[in-house]
């Protein structure tokens, strides 16, 4: 199974994003990366991380761990 971890950093070029997403693989937003992907119109399957830099109202599923 393939998936994309969308982080909250500098974005790669549009061609890199298009190539990674053309196969319909799920996007997992890592903290603020979930907001970044959502704001660009991409559907985030799940948000991962400690949620210290994410707008919780914009995500579909949040999972946190005390570990």
VENVENRA-V668008 format. One record per residue. N is the residue number from 1. RES is the residue in three letters. OMEGA is omega in radians with two decimals (999 if undefined). D_LAST is the distance of its C-alpha to the last C-alpha in whole Angstrom. Layout:
((N;RES;OMEGA;D_LAST) (N;RES;OMEGA;D_LAST))
This chain:
((1;UNK;3.09;25) (2;UNK;3.06;25) (3;UNK;3.12;23) (4;UNK;2.99;23) (5;UNK;-3.10;20) (6;UNK;-3.08;21) (7;UNK;-3.08;20) (8;UNK;-3.14;21) (9;UNK;3.11;24) (10;UNK;-3.11;27) (11;UNK;3.00;29) (12;UNK;3.14;31) (13;UNK;3.12;34) (14;UNK;-3.11;35) (15;UNK;3.10;36) (16;UNK;3.11;33) (17;UNK;-3.14;31) (18;UNK;-3.13;34) (19;UNK;-3.13;34) (20;UNK;-3.04;30) (21;UNK;-3.02;31) (22;UNK;-3.12;34) (23;UNK;3.10;33) (24;UNK;3.13;31) (25;UNK;-3.14;28) (26;UNK;3.09;25) (27;UNK;3.06;23) (28;UNK;-3.13;19) (29;UNK;3.12;19) (30;UNK;-3.08;16) (31;UNK;-3.09;16) (32;UNK;3.08;19) (33;UNK;3.07;21) (34;UNK;3.09;21) (35;UNK;-3.12;23) (36;UNK;3.13;25) (37;UNK;3.11;26) (38;UNK;-3.10;27) (39;UNK;3.11;29) (40;UNK;3.07;31) (41;UNK;3.12;31) (42;UNK;3.12;29) (43;UNK;3.13;27) (44;UNK;-3.14;23) (45;UNK;3.14;22) (46;UNK;3.04;18) (47;UNK;-3.09;16) (48;UNK;3.03;13) (49;UNK;-3.13;11) (50;UNK;3.04;10) (51;UNK;-3.14;13) (52;UNK;-3.12;15) (53;UNK;-3.09;18) (54;UNK;3.02;19) (55;UNK;-3.03;21) (56;UNK;-3.12;20) (57;UNK;-3.09;23) (58;UNK;-3.07;24) (59;UNK;-3.10;21) (60;UNK;-3.10;22) (61;UNK;3.13;19) (62;UNK;3.06;15) (63;UNK;3.08;12) (64;UNK;3.13;9) (65;UNK;3.08;5) (66;UNK;-3.11;4) (67;UNK;999;0))
